[in-house]
């Protein structure tokens, strides 16, 4: 309410920055949105990528889940995979992988 939202943005999300020896990691959204839809998760992802660019960093995104690239056909895993597809539709040049477990990483 104090800061307001950017024109045309319908969702807010939290984002953390973790400084590591290999460089910063950005984590979104672990604080605000409970059980987002695929569309909401895609919007959060695109908003986070936009903010990461403000640091002059090319965003490389991992869509986290308990499933690895279709290893589960649960509705939750399918939702994360659908969110990734929406992100790629809206921004094909964005580097985004998933759904993947948090223990899986890429450079």
C-alpha beads as a LAMMPS data file, in Angstrom:
LAMMPS data file: protein, C-alpha beads

107 atoms
106 bonds

1 atom types
1 bond types

-500.0 500.0 xlo xhi
-500.0 500.0 ylo yhi
-500.0 500.0 zlo zhi

Masses

1 110.0

Atoms # bond

1 1 1 0.000 0.000 0.000
2 1 1 2.859 2.380 0.738
3 1 1 4.950 1.704 -2.357
4 1 1 2.160 0.680 -4.688
5 1 1 2.292 -1.620 -7.677
6 1 1 3.725 -1.019 -11.110
7 1 1 1.180 -0.111 -13.768
8 1 1 -0.183 -3.248 -15.438
9 1 1 1.027 -5.630 -12.709
10 1 1 -1.713 -7.546 -10.908
11 1 1 0.409 -9.616 -8.528
12 1 1 2.911 -8.920 -5.775
13 1 1 5.597 -11.368 -4.719
14 1 1 8.461 -11.584 -2.287
15 1 1 12.035 -12.144 -3.382
16 1 1 15.142 -12.926 -1.347
17 1 1 18.723 -12.431 -2.453
18 1 1 21.274 -14.862 -1.041
19 1 1 24.933 -13.957 -1.505
20 1 1 27.124 -17.002 -2.127
21 1 1 30.749 -17.571 -3.138
22 1 1 29.520 -18.291 -6.673
23 1 1 27.425 -15.127 -6.787
24 1 1 23.939 -14.041 -5.797
25 1 1 20.920 -16.341 -5.878
26 1 1 17.413 -14.910 -5.981
27 1 1 14.513 -16.858 -4.490
28 1 1 10.909 -15.960 -5.311
29 1 1 8.218 -16.277 -4.023
30 1 1 8.589 -17.976 -0.659
31 1 1 6.729 -15.402 1.428
32 1 1 3.564 -13.940 -0.076
33 1 1 1.557 -16.187 -2.393
34 1 1 0.040 -19.374 -1.015
35 1 1 -0.716 -22.107 -3.560
36 1 1 -0.457 -19.993 -6.739
37 1 1 -1.988 -21.133 -10.017
38 1 1 0.227 -21.845 -13.023
39 1 1 -0.643 -18.427 -14.421
40 1 1 0.209 -16.699 -11.127
41 1 1 3.455 -18.655 -10.796
42 1 1 4.404 -17.639 -14.339
43 1 1 3.686 -13.979 -13.557
44 1 1 5.765 -14.188 -10.370
45 1 1 8.611 -15.742 -12.379
46 1 1 8.516 -12.996 -14.993
47 1 1 8.431 -10.300 -12.293
48 1 1 11.409 -11.874 -10.520
49 1 1 13.374 -12.081 -13.790
50 1 1 12.677 -8.404 -14.417
51 1 1 14.010 -7.474 -10.971
52 1 1 17.128 -9.646 -11.356
53 1 1 17.911 -7.728 -14.554
54 1 1 17.920 -4.533 -12.446
55 1 1 21.149 -5.910 -10.911
56 1 1 22.649 -6.297 -14.420
57 1 1 22.422 -10.073 -14.065
58 1 1 21.015 -12.348 -16.750
59 1 1 18.342 -14.402 -14.965
60 1 1 18.657 -18.181 -15.127
61 1 1 15.578 -19.680 -13.561
62 1 1 14.868 -23.059 -11.986
63 1 1 11.181 -23.789 -11.404
64 1 1 11.364 -25.882 -8.242
65 1 1 9.143 -28.829 -7.419
66 1 1 9.416 -32.289 -5.907
67 1 1 9.229 -33.632 -9.467
68 1 1 12.045 -33.719 -12.029
69 1 1 11.025 -32.943 -15.608
70 1 1 7.828 -34.974 -15.606
71 1 1 8.883 -37.691 -13.153
72 1 1 5.529 -37.206 -11.411
73 1 1 2.171 -36.738 -13.074
74 1 1 0.613 -35.162 -9.984
75 1 1 -1.472 -32.001 -10.451
76 1 1 1.106 -29.954 -8.522
77 1 1 4.020 -31.069 -10.689
78 1 1 1.988 -30.512 -13.848
79 1 1 1.135 -27.023 -12.608
80 1 1 4.825 -26.080 -12.301
81 1 1 5.529 -27.499 -15.768
82 1 1 2.583 -25.481 -17.144
83 1 1 3.912 -22.330 -15.439
84 1 1 7.268 -22.850 -17.162
85 1 1 5.496 -23.241 -20.519
86 1 1 3.607 -19.972 -19.939
87 1 1 6.864 -18.193 -19.066
88 1 1 8.487 -19.480 -22.282
89 1 1 5.427 -18.394 -24.313
90 1 1 5.624 -14.873 -22.889
91 1 1 9.423 -14.585 -22.974
92 1 1 11.021 -17.223 -25.232
93 1 1 14.557 -15.901 -24.691
94 1 1 14.396 -16.327 -20.908
95 1 1 16.536 -19.184 -19.550
96 1 1 14.090 -21.232 -17.495
97 1 1 14.150 -24.934 -16.637
98 1 1 11.872 -27.163 -14.640
99 1 1 10.083 -28.534 -13.012
100 1 1 13.042 -29.761 -10.957
101 1 1 13.896 -30.721 -7.391
102 1 1 15.806 -28.200 -5.296
103 1 1 18.728 -30.627 -5.079
104 1 1 19.223 -30.314 -8.854
105 1 1 21.239 -27.294 -9.968
106 1 1 22.726 -25.925 -13.150
107 1 1 25.266 -23.217 -13.909

Bonds

1 1 1 2
2 1 2 3
3 1 3 4
4 1 4 5
5 1 5 6
6 1 6 7
7 1 7 8
8 1 8 9
9 1 9 10
10 1 10 11
11 1 11 12
12 1 12 13
13 1 13 14
14 1 14 15
15 1 15 16
16 1 16 17
17 1 17 18
18 1 18 19
19 1 19 20
20 1 20 21
21 1 21 22
22 1 22 23
23 1 23 24
24 1 24 25
25 1 25 26
26 1 26 27
27 1 27 28
28 1 28 29
29 1 29 30
30 1 30 31
31 1 31 32
32 1 32 33
33 1 33 34
34 1 34 35
35 1 35 36
36 1 36 37
37 1 37 38
38 1 38 39
39 1 39 40
40 1 40 41
41 1 41 42
42 1 42 43
43 1 43 44
44 1 44 45
45 1 45 46
46 1 46 47
47 1 47 48
48 1 48 49
49 1 49 50
50 1 50 51
51 1 51 52
52 1 52 53
53 1 53 54
54 1 54 55
55 1 55 56
56 1 56 57
57 1 57 58
58 1 58 59
59 1 59 60
60 1 60 61
61 1 61 62
62 1 62 63
63 1 63 64
64 1 64 65
65 1 65 66
66 1 66 67
67 1 67 68
68 1 68 69
69 1 69 70
70 1 70 71
71 1 71 72
72 1 72 73
73 1 73 74
74 1 74 75
75 1 75 76
76 1 76 77
77 1 77 78
78 1 78 79
79 1 79 80
80 1 80 81
81 1 81 82
82 1 82 83
83 1 83 84
84 1 84 85
85 1 85 86
86 1 86 87
87 1 87 88
88 1 88 89
89 1 89 90
90 1 90 91
91 1 91 92
92 1 92 93
93 1 93 94
94 1 94 95
95 1 95 96
96 1 96 97
97 1 97 98
98 1 98 99
99 1 99 100
100 1 100 101
101 1 101 102
102 1 102 103
103 1 103 104
104 1 104 105
105 1 105 106
106 1 106 107
